[in-house]
């Protein structure tokens, strides 16, 4: 994997800052999650979720944390069939 957690956090916070400027906070969190689902590959999303679990989201903005917690199922790559 080419991306480390620091890069992912920085990117997530930058994207979060863009969506956080929207007037409706609930919609903004949903749009943020949808953006990551569409634009980030599963490894990146998985790594961000792993970071969230391991560190309680260290380094992530409050907006990104809330969005990830509210829309975790969209961010989590689909479990591969056993």
PyMOL commands that place a pseudoatom at each C-alpha (Angstrom):
pseudoatom trace, name=CA, resn=UNK, resi=1, chain=A, elem=C, hetatm=0, pos=[0.000, 0.000, 0.000]
pseudoatom trace, name=CA, resn=UNK, resi=2, chain=A, elem=C, hetatm=0, pos=[1.404, 3.346, -1.037]
pseudoatom trace, name=CA, resn=UNK, resi=3, chain=A, elem=C, hetatm=0, pos=[-0.657, 5.507, 1.285]
pseudoatom trace, name=CA, resn=UNK, resi=4, chain=A, elem=C, hetatm=0, pos=[0.174, 5.895, 4.936]
pseudoatom trace, name=CA, resn=UNK, resi=5, chain=A, elem=C, hetatm=0, pos=[-2.277, 6.981, 7.618]
pseudoatom trace, name=CA, resn=UNK, resi=6, chain=A, elem=C, hetatm=0, pos=[-0.839, 10.495, 7.778]
pseudoatom trace, name=CA, resn=UNK, resi=7, chain=A, elem=C, hetatm=0, pos=[-1.548, 11.088, 4.083]
pseudoatom trace, name=CA, resn=UNK, resi=8, chain=A, elem=C, hetatm=0, pos=[-5.030, 9.595, 4.350]
pseudoatom trace, name=CA, resn=UNK, resi=9, chain=A, elem=C, hetatm=0, pos=[-5.856, 11.769, 7.378]
pseudoatom trace, name=CA, resn=UNK, resi=10, chain=A, elem=C, hetatm=0, pos=[-4.653, 14.885, 5.576]
pseudoatom trace, name=CA, resn=UNK, resi=11, chain=A, elem=C, hetatm=0, pos=[-6.712, 14.056, 2.493]
pseudoatom trace, name=CA, resn=UNK, resi=12, chain=A, elem=C, hetatm=0, pos=[-9.812, 13.159, 4.512]
pseudoatom trace, name=CA, resn=UNK, resi=13, chain=A, elem=C, hetatm=0, pos=[-9.573, 16.410, 6.475]
pseudoatom trace, name=CA, resn=UNK, resi=14, chain=A, elem=C, hetatm=0, pos=[-9.182, 18.453, 3.266]
pseudoatom trace, name=CA, resn=UNK, resi=15, chain=A, elem=C, hetatm=0, pos=[-12.223, 16.777, 1.723]
pseudoatom trace, name=CA, resn=UNK, resi=16, chain=A, elem=C, hetatm=0, pos=[-14.073, 17.163, 5.024]
pseudoatom trace, name=CA, resn=UNK, resi=17, chain=A, elem=C, hetatm=0, pos=[-13.332, 20.888, 5.150]
pseudoatom trace, name=CA, resn=UNK, resi=18, chain=A, elem=C, hetatm=0, pos=[-14.906, 21.280, 1.716]
pseudoatom trace, name=CA, resn=UNK, resi=19, chain=A, elem=C, hetatm=0, pos=[-18.092, 19.414, 2.636]
pseudoatom trace, name=CA, resn=UNK, resi=20, chain=A, elem=C, hetatm=0, pos=[-18.279, 20.967, 6.121]
pseudoatom trace, name=CA, resn=UNK, resi=21, chain=A, elem=C, hetatm=0, pos=[-18.940, 24.345, 4.496]
pseudoatom trace, name=CA, resn=UNK, resi=22, chain=A, elem=C, hetatm=0, pos=[-22.331, 23.113, 3.240]
pseudoatom trace, name=CA, resn=UNK, resi=23, chain=A, elem=C, hetatm=0, pos=[-25.364, 24.589, 5.033]
pseudoatom trace, name=CA, resn=UNK, resi=24, chain=A, elem=C, hetatm=0, pos=[-26.914, 21.266, 6.117]
pseudoatom trace, name=CA, resn=UNK, resi=25, chain=A, elem=C, hetatm=0, pos=[-24.510, 19.371, 8.429]
pseudoatom trace, name=CA, resn=UNK, resi=26, chain=A, elem=C, hetatm=0, pos=[-26.329, 16.050, 8.102]
pseudoatom trace, name=CA, resn=UNK, resi=27, chain=A, elem=C, hetatm=0, pos=[-26.322, 16.232, 4.309]
pseudoatom trace, name=CA, resn=UNK, resi=28, chain=A, elem=C, hetatm=0, pos=[-22.693, 17.349, 4.370]
pseudoatom trace, name=CA, resn=UNK, resi=29, chain=A, elem=C, hetatm=0, pos=[-21.652, 14.252, 6.334]
pseudoatom trace, name=CA, resn=UNK, resi=30, chain=A, elem=C, hetatm=0, pos=[-23.571, 12.023, 3.939]
pseudoatom trace, name=CA, resn=UNK, resi=31, chain=A, elem=C, hetatm=0, pos=[-22.019, 13.725, 0.903]
pseudoatom trace, name=CA, resn=UNK, resi=32, chain=A, elem=C, hetatm=0, pos=[-18.550, 13.334, 2.410]
pseudoatom trace, name=CA, resn=UNK, resi=33, chain=A, elem=C, hetatm=0, pos=[-19.087, 9.589, 2.899]
pseudoatom trace, name=CA, resn=UNK, resi=34, chain=A, elem=C, hetatm=0, pos=[-20.449, 9.222, -0.633]
pseudoatom trace, name=CA, resn=UNK, resi=35, chain=A, elem=C, hetatm=0, pos=[-17.442, 11.068, -2.025]
pseudoatom trace, name=CA, resn=UNK, resi=36, chain=A, elem=C, hetatm=0, pos=[-15.008, 8.719, -0.290]
pseudoatom trace, name=CA, resn=UNK, resi=37, chain=A, elem=C, hetatm=0, pos=[-17.015, 5.712, -1.414]
pseudoatom trace, name=CA, resn=UNK, resi=38, chain=A, elem=C, hetatm=0, pos=[-16.843, 6.860, -5.058]
pseudoatom trace, name=CA, resn=UNK, resi=39, chain=A, elem=C, hetatm=0, pos=[-13.357, 8.353, -5.172]
pseudoatom trace, name=CA, resn=UNK, resi=40, chain=A, elem=C, hetatm=0, pos=[-11.252, 6.268, -2.790]
pseudoatom trace, name=CA, resn=UNK, resi=41, chain=A, elem=C, hetatm=0, pos=[-10.282, 2.698, -3.483]
pseudoatom trace, name=CA, resn=UNK, resi=42, chain=A, elem=C, hetatm=0, pos=[-11.257, 0.054, -0.901]
pseudoatom trace, name=CA, resn=UNK, resi=43, chain=A, elem=C, hetatm=0, pos=[-7.735, -0.200, 0.532]
pseudoatom trace, name=CA, resn=UNK, resi=44, chain=A, elem=C, hetatm=0, pos=[-7.728, 3.522, 1.328]
pseudoatom trace, name=CA, resn=UNK, resi=45, chain=A, elem=C, hetatm=0, pos=[-11.147, 3.397, 2.959]
pseudoatom trace, name=CA, resn=UNK, resi=46, chain=A, elem=C, hetatm=0, pos=[-10.207, 0.281, 4.875]
pseudoatom trace, name=CA, resn=UNK, resi=47, chain=A, elem=C, hetatm=0, pos=[-6.990, 1.892, 6.117]
pseudoatom trace, name=CA, resn=UNK, resi=48, chain=A, elem=C, hetatm=0, pos=[-8.891, 4.980, 7.293]
pseudoatom trace, name=CA, resn=UNK, resi=49, chain=A, elem=C, hetatm=0, pos=[-11.432, 2.811, 9.161]
pseudoatom trace, name=CA, resn=UNK, resi=50, chain=A, elem=C, hetatm=0, pos=[-8.587, 0.814, 10.721]
pseudoatom trace, name=CA, resn=UNK, resi=51, chain=A, elem=C, hetatm=0, pos=[-6.966, 4.059, 11.859]
pseudoatom trace, name=CA, resn=UNK, resi=52, chain=A, elem=C, hetatm=0, pos=[-10.273, 5.223, 13.333]
pseudoatom trace, name=CA, resn=UNK, resi=53, chain=A, elem=C, hetatm=0, pos=[-10.602, 2.006, 15.330]
pseudoatom trace, name=CA, resn=UNK, resi=54, chain=A, elem=C, hetatm=0, pos=[-6.983, 1.875, 16.442]
pseudoatom trace, name=CA, resn=UNK, resi=55, chain=A, elem=C, hetatm=0, pos=[-6.627, 5.490, 17.578]
pseudoatom trace, name=CA, resn=UNK, resi=56, chain=A, elem=C, hetatm=0, pos=[-10.204, 6.750, 18.051]
pseudoatom trace, name=CA, resn=UNK, resi=57, chain=A, elem=C, hetatm=0, pos=[-9.609, 8.882, 14.979]
pseudoatom trace, name=CA, resn=UNK, resi=58, chain=A, elem=C, hetatm=0, pos=[-6.438, 10.670, 16.029]
pseudoatom trace, name=CA, resn=UNK, resi=59, chain=A, elem=C, hetatm=0, pos=[-5.698, 13.590, 13.696]
pseudoatom trace, name=CA, resn=UNK, resi=60, chain=A, elem=C, hetatm=0, pos=[-9.106, 13.588, 12.046]
pseudoatom trace, name=CA, resn=UNK, resi=61, chain=A, elem=C, hetatm=0, pos=[-11.272, 16.703, 12.170]
pseudoatom trace, name=CA, resn=UNK, resi=62, chain=A, elem=C, hetatm=0, pos=[-14.474, 16.602, 14.206]
pseudoatom trace, name=CA, resn=UNK, resi=63, chain=A, elem=C, hetatm=0, pos=[-16.471, 16.727, 10.976]
pseudoatom trace, name=CA, resn=UNK, resi=64, chain=A, elem=C, hetatm=0, pos=[-14.646, 13.760, 9.458]
pseudoatom trace, name=CA, resn=UNK, resi=65, chain=A, elem=C, hetatm=0, pos=[-15.013, 11.759, 12.675]
pseudoatom trace, name=CA, resn=UNK, resi=66, chain=A, elem=C, hetatm=0, pos=[-18.746, 12.417, 12.828]
pseudoatom trace, name=CA, resn=UNK, resi=67, chain=A, elem=C, hetatm=0, pos=[-19.203, 11.633, 9.159]
pseudoatom trace, name=CA, resn=UNK, resi=68, chain=A, elem=C, hetatm=0, pos=[-17.260, 8.364, 9.447]
pseudoatom trace, name=CA, resn=UNK, resi=69, chain=A, elem=C, hetatm=0, pos=[-19.174, 7.270, 12.519]
pseudoatom trace, name=CA, resn=UNK, resi=70, chain=A, elem=C, hetatm=0, pos=[-22.552, 8.183, 11.016]
pseudoatom trace, name=CA, resn=UNK, resi=71, chain=A, elem=C, hetatm=0, pos=[-21.850, 6.538, 7.646]
pseudoatom trace, name=CA, resn=UNK, resi=72, chain=A, elem=C, hetatm=0, pos=[-19.432, 3.780, 8.519]
pseudoatom trace, name=CA, resn=UNK, resi=73, chain=A, elem=C, hetatm=0, pos=[-21.264, 1.193, 6.411]
pseudoatom trace, name=CA, resn=UNK, resi=74, chain=A, elem=C, hetatm=0, pos=[-20.659, 3.263, 3.261]
pseudoatom trace, name=CA, resn=UNK, resi=75, chain=A, elem=C, hetatm=0, pos=[-16.964, 3.655, 3.979]
pseudoatom trace, name=CA, resn=UNK, resi=76, chain=A, elem=C, hetatm=0, pos=[-16.246, 0.080, 4.990]
pseudoatom trace, name=CA, resn=UNK, resi=77, chain=A, elem=C, hetatm=0, pos=[-15.358, -1.970, 1.903]
pseudoatom trace, name=CA, resn=UNK, resi=78, chain=A, elem=C, hetatm=0, pos=[-17.751, -4.852, 1.431]
pseudoatom trace, name=CA, resn=UNK, resi=79, chain=A, elem=C, hetatm=0, pos=[-16.613, -7.973, 3.210]
pseudoatom trace, name=CA, resn=UNK, resi=80, chain=A, elem=C, hetatm=0, pos=[-15.221, -10.498, 0.777]
pseudoatom trace, name=CA, resn=UNK, resi=81, chain=A, elem=C, hetatm=0, pos=[-17.100, -13.806, 0.685]
pseudoatom trace, name=CA, resn=UNK, resi=82, chain=A, elem=C, hetatm=0, pos=[-15.326, -16.457, 2.736]
for i in range(1, 82): cmd.bond("trace and resi %d" % i, "trace and resi %d" % (i + 1))
show_as sticks, trace
zoom trace
